[in-house]
Every structure is written in C-alpha cells, then in structure tokens.
Amino acid sequence: MSPNNLGDLIRRDADLDKTAVIDLSQADAPRHFSFRDLDVYANAVARGLIERGLSRGDRVAILSANRAEYVATLFGIMRAGLVAVPVNFKFPRETIDFILADSGAKFVFCDPERQSHLPLERFSGGGNASAVTFGVEQDFLSPDPFTPITPQPREPAMFLYTSGSTGVPKGVVLSHQSHLWVVQTRLGGQNLSYHHYLIAAPLYHMNALSLVQLATAAHATVVLLPQFSAQQYIDCIRRYRCTWLTGVPPMMAMMLREKEQLARADLSSVKFIRMGSAPVSESLMATLKSAFPAAAITNAYGTTEAGPVVFGPHPNGLAQPELSVGYPHPQVKTRLVHESGRESDSGELEMWSPALMNGYHNRPELPSPITPDGFYRTGDVFRRDANGFHFFAGRTDDMFVSGGENIYPGDVERMLETHPAIAQSCVVPIDDEIKGTKPVAFVVVKQGAALTESDVKQFALAHAPAYQHPRSVWFIDSLPLSSTNKIDRATLKREAAARLKT
C-alpha cells in the first residue's frame, strides 16, 4: 500500500531489523540504525511535538549536520502534520536567524554543535543505536505507536530555502503529494532494496534529501557521512560496499584526485553514479568512467522548486550523450523558450510536473516564476539536439555555480561593499577544475583607505558562506561600464582570465 504522508515511507511489510542508516557522524564509532529504530523515533518526535502544543501546519526547523537523528526527525515532523524546515547551517548566523523568522519556526532540532534562541531539542552526542540516543527529553522517547495524519491536497510537508537573485533566501513550499510522486516515480516498481547509497551531500539540499527518501521507501541502506571528505568517501565505498554514489561534480573531481587511495581500494561494488546541481565536464566524465568501469554514470538535472525528476532515458532506447541530462521524462512537460518568447531548440527551460512547488513562502513581492498556464520558469538555459536530448547551457542571469552552490555576484558585491574601505566591487566567475567555477573580485578602494587582498578575503569569510569568498582580489581605479552604463562584467571576466594566465 502506497503511503499518503511523506514522513511515512518505511515499509512495515519488510524486515524492520534491517539496517536503514549507517551513521558516520562519529568517524571512530559508526552507529547502525534499523528501520525499526527510525520508525520508533519518528513516532516519538511526532507525538512529542504535538504534546508540546504544536498544531498542524506549524513549522519545525532542523539545524544539524547529517546524522541518523536528522532523518528520523524529518519523518516525525511530517507524520505529525507539521512542516519540516531543513536549514543550511553553513549560512552566516544572521541568515539562519532570518530563515527561522521567515519560516515562522516554533521549534528547532539541533545537533551538539548548533544553537538556537527558539525552543529546541538537542540531538545527543553519541551512544548505541536505540531510541534513547536520539534525544534527552523524555517526551521524545516514548515507543508508543502513532498514526500519521492524512494530508489534504497540496498540504505543505517541507520548506526548503534556496537563494535567489534578490540575495534573500526563499522558502520553497513543497507538498506531501509532490514528493511522494518523486519517490514513487523514481522507484518505478524496481527492487532497489539491495543498494547501499553513499550520501555525503547535506540533507538540507534537495540532492541528498530526495535520495534519503527514495532509499527509505526502497528499504535500502544509507551510508551517511556528516560532510564530504574525499579520503573518507573512498574508504566508505570500500568498507561498506556502496553501490550507489550521488553528489555534485566537484565532489567526484576531488575524489578522483586521490589517485593512490583509489588504486588501492576495491571499487567494484559501485553500480550507479548520479551527479547533479552543477555542470559536468567531458574530462570528469571520462575519468569517472575509467575509475568505475562497471558503473552507469548519470548527469542529472533538477531544481528545488520542481524536484529531481525532469529528464530520463530516451523512449526509443537511444544512448544518452555523455554531457546530456537526458530526454524529458514522460510524466513531465517541458519547453525551451527563446528570448523572443517563442519555443525553440535553445532557450530557457520551462517545465511542469506533479512535483512542482506550491510557491514561495511569505514572499508576495516576488514575481511569480509560474507562467499563466502553470509552467515553472527555471532560469536555466538548455539546447536540444535532433533526438530530443537536452544539454545545459547556462543561466539567464549572472548567477554561476561553484561546487554545487549557487553564487549571485550581487550578493557578494553587496557584502564586500559593507567594508568601510571598499567603494565598489564586481565579482565574476573563473573556471576551476574542481569547483567548476569560482568567484574572483575587482575592488575599488575608497580614497585615502588602505586595503590588502588578504583583508578582503578575511572580511568575506567572516561575513558570508565560505564558498562565496573571492579566491583572487584585484584593486583597480574604476569599474568599466557598458554602453548602457552598467558594469561591464564581460570585460572583467576576460580581464580576470588574462591576469590568471600571467
């Protein structure tokens, strides 16, 4: 029987004592959690939140690195008819506080390293795999059963916050039905229970979150790292015989640089590698194929607003070109819209699927990205070949992706220009073999002020996520302008490339 609550994905007709999660949040003490453990704790979380007075539709945040408690808590929140809000703990404190306030979160679950001003439950630091290790408050430990609520159509299950061109994170409202469709569609009647999914991407990101949901519904095992480390990642493949790898391309590139460890490790267990969230280069694809000759390697595409199911195999069985993201999924409607407004073989991807978001939470001032006929404007530009395969070309705006993280130059520039010695700045991307691209900055210093490259970098690291800090900083007298009196970014991109060659 298919679940109707996104928090109720555990199959109770299968072996509940099978390992669901191998938690490596403590490298020297792996913890194994069964499906029964997850089920008991999810029920305890649901009941405990309701007993604390939370009402259906209230938001509950999770501020934590990856760990088994995160997974069970996520399920428990949704079982209770509450809305889960995974928060990027790498954001600056003020951004985290904004998300908690914007979402209207009434309760927060934290790991031992985080803190919140809201009522919170702190995950314990360790212990054996049992319900008791999940928390310290007795009202979150009861083993009694709980009946998950039956959601109404389009009832929210999750808010996933994503940055936008405005620089202020937007809460993407996702319903139970939207991501139950994702899970059921990805399962497609297959038996995936034999898989060991290795997940090192953060659970506040759609990439990892949707895969955990798939693995749970498939009754498969997740090997869960708190964060990515190339050497630990390789060791996990070997130690736990992982069959399915997922992540952003820079993670794979960093892993492939550990040539000596790769040569020693038995990687024959890997059957599938799925990359997403950033473009894949030809060289990366070729090196992956050499390192994992028995694996099917997929260059995937998805968005927070419309989920990870967009493209798939060709209906006529044609081989997918290496750098293509695939052919439109049969249950997804797509079109490419040229700048002229006409459909074309090259243009911005507009799409519709059952996974489409309800909208952005609490942001009435934003122009809707949904067209009058219900398609989502992705802002991503694709081209389509004669066989219908799609290839990612770029963004409709100045945004660029560095290591799977979206970087909007305006966000970084506004942050840099809060420095008392900086008059103006312009941030542009340069190519990088690991990150795909990375930010560099041109800076105009205020008259009479003194500033070094190190000063700028340290300021950026203190006031923004680390991935946004400019890797090189050049001081110039003035920023070049285009014919429309806007900053000429194209000229500065060429200038940055030339400077790095000298």
SULSUL-V767413 format. One record per backbone hydrogen bond with DSSP energy under -0.5 kcal/mol. NH is the residue of the N-H (numbers start at 0). CO is the residue of the C=O. E is the energy in kcal/mol with one decimal. If there is no record, write none. Layout:
NH & CO & E
NH & CO & E
//
This chain:
7 & 4 & -2.3
11 & 9 & -0.7
13 & 10 & -0.7
15 & 13 & -0.7
17 & 14 & -1.3
19 & 32 & -3.0
20 & 32 & -2.1
21 & 221 & -3.0
22 & 20 & -0.7
22 & 30 & -3.4
23 & 21 & -0.6
23 & 223 & -2.5
26 & 24 & -0.6
28 & 25 & -2.3
30 & 22 & -2.4
32 & 20 & -2.9
32 & 30 & -0.5
34 & 17 & -1.7
35 & 15 & -2.6
37 & 33 & -2.1
38 & 34 & -2.3
39 & 35 & -2.7
40 & 36 & -2.3
41 & 37 & -2.6
42 & 38 & -2.1
43 & 39 & -2.1
44 & 40 & -2.8
45 & 41 & -2.3
46 & 42 & -2.6
47 & 43 & -2.8
48 & 44 & -2.4
49 & 45 & -1.7
50 & 46 & -2.5
51 & 47 & -1.2
52 & 49 & -1.8
53 & 48 & -1.9
56 & 80 & -2.3
57 & 54 & -2.7
58 & 103 & -0.5
59 & 82 & -2.9
60 & 106 & -2.5
61 & 84 & -2.0
62 & 108 & -3.1
63 & 61 & -0.6
65 & 225 & -1.0
69 & 66 & -0.8
70 & 66 & -1.1
71 & 67 & -2.2
72 & 68 & -2.7
73 & 69 & -2.4
74 & 70 & -2.0
75 & 71 & -2.4
76 & 72 & -2.7
77 & 73 & -1.7
78 & 74 & -2.3
79 & 75 & -1.6
80 & 77 & -1.6
81 & 76 & -2.0
82 & 57 & -2.9
83 & 81 & -0.6
83 & 156 & -2.4
84 & 59 & -2.4
86 & 61 & -2.5
88 & 86 & -0.9
90 & 87 & -1.5
94 & 91 & -0.7
95 & 91 & -2.2
96 & 92 & -2.6
97 & 93 & -1.9
98 & 94 & -2.4
99 & 95 & -2.5
100 & 96 & -2.3
101 & 97 & -3.6
102 & 98 & -2.6
103 & 99 & -0.8
104 & 99 & -1.6
105 & 58 & -2.7
106 & 58 & -0.7
107 & 118 & -2.1
108 & 60 & -2.4
109 & 107 & -0.5
109 & 120 & -2.1
110 & 62 & -1.3
113 & 110 & -1.7
120 & 107 & -2.1
122 & 109 & -3.4
122 & 120 & -0.5
123 & 132 & -0.7
129 & 127 & -1.4
132 & 129 & -1.2
133 & 130 & -1.6
134 & 131 & -1.0
139 & 136 & -2.1
140 & 137 & -1.8
147 & 145 & -0.7
148 & 78 & -2.4
150 & 148 & -0.7
154 & 151 & -2.3
156 & 173 & -3.3
157 & 173 & -2.0
158 & 83 & -2.4
159 & 171 & -2.0
160 & 85 & -0.6
160 & 158 & -0.6
161 & 169 & -2.5
166 & 163 & -2.0
168 & 166 & -0.5
169 & 161 & -3.4
170 & 360 & -0.5
171 & 159 & -2.6
171 & 169 & -0.8
172 & 170 & -0.6
172 & 358 & -2.6
173 & 157 & -2.8
173 & 171 & -0.6
175 & 154 & -1.8
178 & 174 & -1.4
179 & 175 & -1.9
180 & 176 & -2.0
181 & 177 & -1.2
182 & 178 & -2.2
183 & 179 & -2.8
184 & 180 & -2.6
185 & 181 & -2.4
186 & 182 & -2.2
187 & 183 & -2.4
189 & 186 & -2.6
191 & 189 & -0.9
194 & 191 & -1.7
196 & 194 & -0.5
196 & 220 & -2.8
197 & 195 & -0.5
197 & 243 & -2.6
198 & 196 & -0.7
198 & 222 & -2.8
199 & 197 & -0.5
204 & 201 & -1.6
207 & 201 & -0.6
208 & 204 & -2.5
209 & 205 & -2.4
210 & 206 & -0.9
211 & 207 & -2.2
212 & 208 & -1.9
213 & 209 & -2.0
214 & 210 & -2.9
215 & 211 & -2.3
216 & 212 & -2.2
217 & 213 & -2.1
218 & 214 & -0.5
218 & 215 & -1.1
219 & 214 & -2.7
220 & 194 & -2.1
221 & 19 & -2.8
222 & 196 & -3.4
223 & 21 & -2.5
223 & 221 & -0.7
224 & 198 & -2.7
224 & 222 & -0.6
232 & 228 & -3.0
233 & 229 & -2.2
234 & 230 & -2.1
235 & 231 & -2.2
236 & 232 & -1.8
237 & 233 & -2.0
238 & 234 & -3.2
239 & 235 & -2.6
240 & 236 & -0.7
241 & 236 & -1.0
242 & 195 & -1.8
243 & 195 & -1.8
244 & 271 & -2.6
245 & 197 & -0.9
246 & 273 & -1.5
250 & 247 & -1.3
251 & 247 & -1.2
252 & 248 & -2.5
253 & 249 & -2.4
254 & 250 & -2.1
255 & 251 & -2.3
256 & 252 & -0.7
256 & 253 & -0.6
257 & 254 & -1.6
258 & 256 & -1.8
261 & 257 & -2.5
262 & 258 & -2.2
263 & 259 & -1.3
264 & 260 & -1.7
266 & 264 & -0.9
269 & 266 & -1.5
270 & 242 & -2.9
271 & 242 & -2.2
272 & 295 & -2.5
273 & 244 & -2.7
274 & 272 & -0.5
274 & 297 & -2.8
275 & 246 & -1.4
284 & 280 & -2.1
285 & 281 & -2.4
286 & 282 & -2.3
287 & 283 & -2.5
288 & 284 & -2.1
289 & 285 & -1.7
290 & 286 & -2.1
291 & 287 & -2.7
294 & 291 & -1.7
295 & 270 & -2.9
296 & 294 & -0.6
297 & 272 & -3.2
297 & 295 & -0.5
299 & 274 & -3.3
299 & 297 & -0.8
302 & 306 & -1.7
306 & 302 & -1.7
309 & 307 & -0.9
311 & 326 & -3.1
313 & 317 & -0.6
316 & 313 & -2.1
323 & 320 & -1.5
324 & 389 & -2.3
325 & 389 & -0.7
326 & 311 & -3.0
328 & 309 & -2.8
331 & 328 & -2.1
332 & 351 & -2.6
334 & 349 & -2.0
336 & 334 & -0.5
336 & 347 & -2.5
337 & 335 & -0.6
337 & 341 & -3.2
340 & 337 & -2.4
343 & 335 & -2.5
346 & 381 & -2.4
347 & 336 & -2.2
348 & 379 & -3.1
349 & 334 & -2.8
350 & 375 & -1.8
351 & 332 & -2.4
355 & 352 & -1.8
356 & 304 & -2.4
357 & 172 & -2.9
358 & 172 & -0.7
360 & 170 & -3.0
362 & 359 & -0.8
365 & 362 & -1.6
370 & 374 & -3.2
373 & 370 & -2.4
375 & 350 & -3.7
376 & 368 & -3.3
376 & 374 & -0.5
377 & 348 & -2.3
377 & 375 & -0.8
380 & 393 & -3.7
381 & 346 & -2.7
382 & 390 & -2.3
383 & 344 & -2.9
384 & 388 & -2.5
387 & 384 & -1.8
389 & 325 & -2.5
390 & 382 & -2.5
392 & 380 & -3.6
393 & 380 & -1.5
395 & 378 & -2.4
399 & 406 & -2.3
401 & 404 & -2.7
402 & 400 & -0.5
402 & 434 & -2.8
404 & 401 & -1.5
406 & 399 & -3.2
408 & 406 & -0.6
410 & 407 & -1.2
411 & 407 & -1.4
412 & 408 & -2.8
413 & 409 & -2.5
414 & 410 & -1.8
415 & 411 & -2.8
416 & 412 & -2.4
417 & 414 & -1.5
418 & 415 & -1.9
421 & 418 & -1.6
422 & 420 & -0.5
422 & 443 & -2.9
423 & 443 & -1.5
425 & 441 & -2.2
427 & 439 & -1.9
429 & 437 & -2.2
431 & 435 & -1.8
435 & 431 & -1.8
436 & 434 & -1.3
437 & 429 & -2.1
439 & 427 & -2.3
440 & 471 & -2.5
441 & 425 & -2.6
442 & 473 & -2.8
443 & 423 & -2.8
444 & 442 & -0.6
445 & 420 & -2.7
448 & 445 & -2.4
455 & 451 & -1.8
456 & 452 & -2.3
457 & 453 & -2.6
458 & 454 & -2.1
459 & 455 & -2.4
460 & 456 & -2.5
461 & 457 & -1.5
462 & 458 & -1.1
462 & 459 & -0.6
463 & 459 & -1.2
467 & 464 & -1.9
468 & 465 & -1.4
470 & 438 & -3.1
473 & 440 & -2.5
475 & 442 & -2.2
481 & 485 & -3.4
484 & 481 & -1.9
487 & 479 & -2.6
488 & 486 & -1.6
491 & 487 & -1.6
492 & 488 & -2.5
493 & 489 & -2.0
494 & 490 & -2.3
495 & 491 & -2.6
496 & 492 & -2.1
497 & 493 & -2.2
498 & 494 & -2.5
499 & 495 & -2.1
500 & 496 & -0.9
500 & 497 & -0.6
501 & 497 & -1.0
501 & 498 & -0.5
//
